[in-house]
Structure formats: C-alpha cells, structure tokens
Amino acid sequence: MALVRKLKRALRGEVKLTTAAREAIRRSRVAASSRRERANLDKNFPLSLAPAFERMGAPELLTHFRERTPLLFSIRQNPSSLTSVSESEEIEWRRDPF
C-alpha cells in the first residue's frame, strides 16, 4: 500500500521522477548488499591484522592492547566520563561540541 502512495506522489509531481528512480535504485542496491552480507555470515573468512601486529604473538598483542594509553579525542567527545565536569558544562557541550 505504501508503494502505491509513493508512486502516486511521483506521478502527481510532488517528487521528481528522477529522484524516485534514484531512490528505487539505491534501495535495490542496499537490499542486494544486505542479502549478500547475510549469505556470507555463515562463511568463515580469516582475519588479517596490520603488518605491525602480524609479527606479534598472542601474549604480546594482549599486553599491547591492555596497556595502551586512552585516546584524547574520546575524552573530549564524552565529557560525562570525566569526574570534574559540572552539569552546566555538560549541557554546554551538548549544544556546541566544538
């Protein structure tokens, strides 16, 4: 039923026919991509690491990722994770994050 309404809108001129055609093509591509992704879920593909990490063993990788320093941008974008941030500063951050 929704498809019929959308076609009527396109035929009445509320939506350009080229826009409707592009949207139909985009949706069909997304649907095909989704089907391919679901089909590949059961298949096991080997994971690949960056060259710097490929040379490391499992214990080395574990210590590397456990002991690395947190990234600064994640602290700036989530002020609620800081204990010294007041409520007014947090509200101001939500208005203008930059």
N, CA and C of each residue as an Amber inpcrd file, in Angstrom:
protein
   294
   0.8180000  -1.1780000   0.0000000   0.0000000   0.0000000   0.0000000
   0.8730000   1.2570000   0.0000000   1.9740000   1.2400000   0.7370000
   2.8560000   2.4030000   0.7860000   3.4910000   2.6530000  -0.5760000
   3.7520000   1.5910000  -1.3110000   4.3480000   1.7290000  -2.6340000
   3.4030000   2.4630000  -3.5740000   2.1240000   2.1570000  -3.4920000
   1.1430000   2.8140000  -4.3520000   1.0850000   4.3040000  -4.0420000
   1.1030000   4.6580000  -2.7460000   1.0900000   6.0680000  -2.3640000
   2.3150000   6.7960000  -2.8750000   3.4520000   6.1290000  -2.8050000
   4.6890000   6.7600000  -3.2820000   4.6680000   6.9510000  -4.7920000
   4.1360000   5.9810000  -5.4990000   4.0190000   6.1230000  -6.9490000
   3.0770000   7.2630000  -7.3120000   1.9780000   7.3760000  -6.5930000
   1.0300000   8.4700000  -6.8430000   1.6930000   9.8250000  -6.6280000
   2.4860000   9.9400000  -5.5650000   3.1960000  11.1990000  -5.3070000
   4.1350000  11.5410000  -6.4520000   4.8310000  10.5370000  -6.9650000
   5.7570000  10.7810000  -8.0700000   5.0000000  11.1930000  -9.3220000
   3.8650000  10.5580000  -9.5850000   3.1020000  10.8730000 -10.7830000
   2.4190000  12.2360000 -10.6780000   2.0500000  12.6430000  -9.4720000
   1.4450000  13.9640000  -9.2850000   2.4840000  15.0750000  -9.4070000
   3.7280000  14.7510000  -9.2930000   4.7810000  15.7420000  -9.4130000
   5.2970000  16.2480000  -8.0850000   4.8700000  15.6450000  -6.9890000
   5.3670000  16.0490000  -5.6810000   6.8390000  15.6680000  -5.5210000
   7.2140000  14.6250000  -6.1860000   8.6020000  14.1610000  -6.1750000
   9.0220000  14.0030000  -7.6300000  10.2250000  14.4600000  -7.9360000
  10.7120000  14.3200000  -9.3090000  10.8530000  12.8390000  -9.6550000
  10.5670000  12.5070000 -10.8930000  10.6910000  11.1190000 -11.3240000
  12.1360000  10.6400000 -11.2270000  13.0910000  11.5250000 -11.5130000
  14.4970000  11.1230000 -11.4090000  14.8620000  10.8150000  -9.9610000
  14.3110000  11.5950000  -9.0330000  14.5740000  11.3520000  -7.6180000
  13.9790000  10.0220000  -7.1900000  12.7610000   9.7400000  -7.6450000
  12.1190000   8.4680000  -7.3150000  12.8990000   7.2930000  -7.9130000
  13.3870000   7.4590000  -9.1330000  14.1560000   6.3930000  -9.7770000
  15.4790000   6.1610000  -9.0450000  16.1480000   7.2510000  -8.6750000
  17.4060000   7.1090000  -7.9280000  17.1800000   6.4090000  -6.5910000
  16.1040000   6.7740000  -5.9060000  15.8050000   6.1480000  -4.6210000
  15.5020000   4.6620000  -4.8040000  14.7840000   4.3230000  -5.8540000
  14.4820000   2.9090000  -6.1210000  15.7700000   2.1290000  -6.3940000
  16.6640000   2.7200000  -7.1650000  17.9420000   2.0660000  -7.4530000
  18.7650000   1.9230000  -6.1850000  18.7990000   2.9880000  -5.3760000
  19.5620000   2.9390000  -4.1260000  19.0200000   1.8500000  -3.2040000
  17.6990000   1.7790000  -3.0790000  17.1030000   0.7670000  -2.2110000
  17.3510000  -0.6410000  -2.7190000  17.3210000  -0.8310000  -4.0320000
  17.5880000  -2.1710000  -4.5600000  19.0370000  -2.5730000  -4.3260000
  19.9620000  -1.6110000  -4.4490000  21.3750000  -1.9120000  -4.1690000
  21.5880000  -2.2580000  -2.6980000  20.9490000  -1.5040000  -1.8160000
  21.0790000  -1.7700000  -0.3850000  20.5020000  -3.1380000  -0.0460000
  19.3620000  -3.4730000  -0.6450000  18.7550000  -4.7810000  -0.3990000
  19.6620000  -5.9050000  -0.8920000  20.2600000  -5.7260000  -2.0700000
  21.1750000  -6.7460000  -2.5960000  22.4020000  -6.8810000  -1.7080000
  22.9320000  -5.7510000  -1.2490000  24.0900000  -5.7820000  -0.3580000
  23.7470000  -6.4890000   0.9500000  22.5690000  -6.2190000   1.4570000
  22.1280000  -6.8650000   2.6930000  21.9910000  -8.3750000   2.5020000
  21.4430000  -8.7690000   1.3690000  21.3150000 -10.2150000   1.0860000
  22.6860000 -10.8750000   0.9940000  23.6350000 -10.2020000   0.3230000
  24.9890000 -10.7700000   0.2190000  25.6330000 -10.8870000   1.5960000
  25.4530000  -9.8690000   2.4200000  26.0400000  -9.9030000   3.7520000
  25.4480000 -11.0320000   4.5920000  24.1350000 -11.1990000   4.5300000
  23.5040000 -12.2950000   5.2760000  23.9590000 -13.6490000   4.7590000
  24.1750000 -13.7660000   3.4500000  24.6330000 -15.0290000   2.8830000
  26.0450000 -15.3660000   3.3390000  26.8580000 -14.3450000   3.5980000
  28.2490000 -14.5660000   3.9950000  28.4320000 -14.7250000   5.4990000
  27.3710000 -14.6200000   6.2690000  27.5130000 -14.7230000   7.7180000
  28.0090000 -16.0910000   8.1690000  27.5930000 -17.1280000   7.5020000
  27.9840000 -18.4790000   7.9130000  29.3740000 -18.8680000   7.4310000
  29.9190000 -18.1240000   6.5090000  31.2420000 -18.4500000   5.9700000
  32.3140000 -17.8720000   6.8910000  33.3680000 -18.6360000   7.0820000
  34.4720000 -18.1970000   7.9350000  35.6010000 -17.6520000   7.0710000
  35.8160000 -16.3620000   7.1510000  36.9180000 -15.7350000   6.4370000
  38.0310000 -15.4650000   7.4350000  39.2760000 -15.7380000   7.0660000
  40.3700000 -15.4810000   8.0030000  40.5370000 -13.9790000   8.2420000
  40.7920000 -13.6300000   9.4750000  41.0140000 -12.2350000   9.8200000
  42.4550000 -11.8550000   9.5130000  42.6510000 -10.6340000   9.0990000
  44.0170000 -10.1790000   8.8270000  44.3130000  -8.9720000   9.7150000
  45.5150000  -8.9320000  10.2140000  45.9660000  -7.8380000  11.0620000
  46.8760000  -6.9130000  10.2670000  47.0680000  -5.7300000  10.7830000
  48.0150000  -4.7970000  10.1770000  49.4110000  -5.4110000  10.2600000
  50.2880000  -5.0690000   9.3240000  51.6220000  -5.6830000   9.3070000
  52.3780000  -5.5570000  10.6300000  52.2130000  -4.4520000  11.3310000
  52.9240000  -4.2810000  12.6010000  52.4480000  -5.2870000  13.6420000
  51.1800000  -5.6550000  13.5910000  50.6330000  -6.5840000  14.5750000
  50.7690000  -8.0400000  14.1520000  50.9560000  -8.2970000  12.8600000
  51.0910000  -9.6820000  12.3920000  52.3240000 -10.3600000  12.9830000
  53.3540000  -9.5780000  13.2250000  54.6020000 -10.1410000  13.7460000
  54.5320000 -10.4450000  15.2350000  53.5490000  -9.8770000  15.9190000
  53.4300000 -10.0770000  17.3720000  52.7210000 -11.3930000  17.6720000
  53.1060000 -11.9850000  18.7740000  52.4270000 -13.1790000  19.2400000
  51.1950000 -12.8160000  20.0470000  50.4320000 -13.8080000  20.4370000
  49.2030000 -13.5680000  21.1970000  49.4660000 -12.8640000  22.5300000
  50.4770000 -13.2930000  23.3080000  50.7210000 -12.5860000  24.5770000
  51.1450000 -11.1290000  24.3770000  51.9480000 -10.8910000  23.3460000
  52.3790000  -9.5200000  23.0600000  51.1900000  -8.6310000  22.6650000
  50.3000000  -9.1690000  21.8400000  49.1130000  -8.4070000  21.4390000
  48.2380000  -8.0860000  22.6540000  48.0800000  -9.0570000  23.5140000
  47.2560000  -8.8550000  24.7060000  47.8130000  -7.7390000  25.5820000
  49.1170000  -7.7720000  25.8380000  49.7150000  -6.7200000  26.6740000
  49.6810000  -5.3680000  25.9660000  49.8680000  -5.3670000  24.6530000
  49.8370000  -4.1010000  23.9090000  48.4840000  -3.4110000  24.0520000
  47.4090000  -4.1430000  23.8340000  46.0900000  -3.5260000  23.8660000
  45.5860000  -3.2750000  25.2810000  46.0950000  -3.9830000  26.2440000
  45.7010000  -3.7220000  27.6270000  46.4240000  -2.5160000  28.2060000
  47.6680000  -2.2730000  27.7650000  48.4840000  -1.2250000  28.3600000
  48.5520000   0.0530000  27.5370000  47.8830000   0.1250000  26.4290000
  47.9680000   1.3440000  25.6230000  47.2120000   2.4750000  26.2990000
  47.6460000   3.7060000  26.0100000  47.0260000   4.8770000  26.6280000
  45.7170000   5.1990000  25.9170000  44.7420000   5.7090000  26.6630000
  43.4700000   6.0530000  26.0110000  43.6450000   7.2430000  25.0760000
  42.8530000   7.2680000  24.0320000  42.9400000   8.3480000  23.0620000
  42.3110000   9.6100000  23.6230000  42.9020000  10.7490000  23.3200000
  42.4190000  12.0150000  23.8570000  41.0790000  12.4340000  23.2580000
  40.8450000  12.1280000  21.9920000  39.6100000  12.5910000  21.3890000
  38.3870000  11.9300000  22.0110000  38.5350000  10.7360000  22.5420000
  37.3840000  10.0880000  23.1620000  37.0110000  10.7780000  24.4700000
  37.9780000  11.3590000  25.1660000  37.6960000  12.0760000  26.4030000
  37.0010000  13.3930000  26.0840000  37.4440000  14.0690000  25.0400000
  36.8460000  15.3510000  24.6810000  35.4140000  15.1830000  24.1970000
  35.1150000  14.0900000  23.5360000  33.7790000  13.9150000  22.9850000
  32.7970000  13.3440000  23.9880000  33.2690000  12.8450000  25.0950000
  32.3700000  12.2980000  26.1000000  32.6980000  12.9180000  27.4480000
  32.2100000  14.1230000  27.7030000  32.5870000  14.7830000  28.9450000
  31.9920000  14.1040000  30.1740000  30.9770000  13.2860000  30.0240000
  30.3910000  12.6370000  31.1910000  31.3520000  11.6100000  31.7870000
  32.3740000  11.2010000  31.0230000  33.3400000  10.2490000  31.5530000
  34.3280000  10.9150000  32.5140000  34.4130000  12.2390000  32.4740000
  35.2980000  12.9580000  33.3810000  34.5680000  13.2210000  34.6930000
  35.2650000  13.1120000  35.7880000  34.6140000  13.3040000  37.0790000
  34.5230000  14.7750000  37.4590000  35.3650000  15.6400000  36.9080000
  35.3900000  17.0380000  37.3100000  34.4610000  17.9200000  36.4730000
  33.7070000  17.3570000  35.5640000  32.8310000  18.1410000  34.7110000
  31.5280000  18.4120000  35.4420000  31.1500000  19.6770000  35.5140000
  29.8850000  20.0110000  36.1680000  28.7350000  19.7970000  35.1970000
  27.5190000  19.8260000  35.7380000  26.3440000  19.5780000  34.9050000
  26.1580000  20.6760000  33.8690000  26.4370000  21.9130000  34.2170000
  26.2700000  23.0190000  33.2670000  27.2610000  22.9090000  32.1160000
  28.4840000  22.4780000  32.4040000  29.4710000  22.2910000  31.3410000
  29.0440000  21.1720000  30.4070000  28.4370000  20.1300000  30.9620000
  27.9910000  19.0190000  30.1230000  26.8640000  19.4700000  29.2070000
  25.9520000  20.2740000  29.7110000  24.8650000  20.7800000  28.8850000
  25.4210000  21.6810000  27.7930000  26.4000000  22.5170000  28.1180000
  27.0210000  23.3800000  27.1260000  27.7100000  22.5500000  26.0490000
  28.3060000  21.4530000  26.4270000  28.9620000  20.5730000  25.4500000
  27.9390000  20.0120000  24.4800000  26.7650000  19.6840000  24.9610000
  25.7350000  19.1210000  24.0830000  25.2500000  20.1590000  23.0780000
  25.2650000  21.4290000  23.4290000  24.8410000  22.4610000  22.4900000
  25.8690000  22.6730000  21.3940000  27.1360000  22.7410000  21.7620000
  28.1870000  23.0230000  20.7940000  29.3890000  22.1330000  21.0990000
  29.4940000  20.9750000  20.4600000  30.5850000  20.0490000  20.7750000
  31.9570000  20.5480000  20.3580000  32.0410000  21.5370000  19.5010000
  33.3430000  22.0090000  19.0520000  33.5720000  23.3490000  19.6330000
